Amino acid sequence: MKKPALFLLVFMLIANLYGQMVEADRPVAVVKLHKTEVLPLTKYRLYEKTMKHQKKDVDLTHEEKVQLLNVLINQMLVRQDAVKLNISVNESDVLPAAMQQLSLELQQLQMIPAGAQLTDPAQFKQVLQQNGQDYDLYLENTKNSLLIEKYITQTRRSDFENIPEPDLKTIEGIYNKNSTQFAQPEYVLLSQIFFAASADGKKDGAKKNAEDIYRKITGGQLSFDNAVKDTGDDFPFTQIKGQPFTIVRSDEQAIKFFGESFTEDLFQNKEVSRIYLMESSAGFHIVRINDHKMAGVLGLDDRINPMDGMTVRDYLVLGVKNQLRQQLYAKLQQEVINDLRAKAEVNTFEDAL
């Protein structure tokens, strides 16, 4: 009598597993633009799980599920047309873009400092796993985003080329409303030949070398502009020997390295373009002050960074153009999707969601 019962139990288990397999393999959409492509429920569930995690494990509403389904369908349509137009994304670009995107997300959540970037692939993967996100899915989604952007910018290139330049009145209006954001601290821009103190802290050798070079420069035997490129020791504040750099008044890093008396002397007693021999906590310096700017608010045509040619005006023009480009991109993206939808056959099965 037990055999039929056992058989029935096994049959029910098999039927249940089969039902789950059938459920998992159900399509939630069938799309045909240039070929027939199926979006299976299993793939949809992975994206749904990611969205649910982003909502702190709150279930998606039916409206949100349908929105997600449409996003995935749109990606399929763009992929199909991109293949036909020979538009693709370099695989080598995907991981760096994914790490940059995750870094922005973590910054917004205040999980890493503003401006910090993930650069180690192993760390990137670990962070995704710790946050309950699927590594392969994240890369796939990043690749889809890159492809859509490339597809739109290439197929609608002329629209982007015709973005108008912002007029003077617009730029001046933005500046007047936000001028306090362009406050500038007092700083000096200098070039130097650096002679580091020895490892044991002795400065005799460094001092003698600095004095010899200084006498040659001030005596006209040696050009400062030539000597600064290849004379003296490497300096930790610059990547290239002799490269100009700035020191801001009360800069804690500079004070720690040079000593307070050195930094104060730079601001109080030195004339622009003259050359000085100075001693700091780190060694000896043959210094030329290239510029000395007092604290204040930058004007429209002032440079934001003395080492860079970009002015406040340039910065604002670029910001306005980027905003216009983003607005245009959103508009064109919707137009492109509408056009592809009109050409395609799309069948959805929302009851499976």
Secondary structure by P-SEA (a helix, b strand, c coil): caaaaaaaaaaaaaaaaaaaaaaaacccccccccbbbbbcaaaaaaaaaaaaaaaccccccaaaaaaaaaaaaaaaaaaaaaaaacccccccccaaaaaaaaaaaaaaacccccccccccaaaaaaaaaaacccaaaaaaaaaaaaaaaaaaaaaaaaaaaacccccaaaaaaaaaaccccccccbbbbbcccccccccccccaaaaaaaaaaaaaaaaccccaaaaaaccbbbbccccccccccccccccaaaaaaccaaaaaaacccccccbbbbbbcccbbbbcccccccccccccccccccccccccaaaaaaaaaaaaaaaaaaaaaaaaaaaaaaaabbbbbccccc
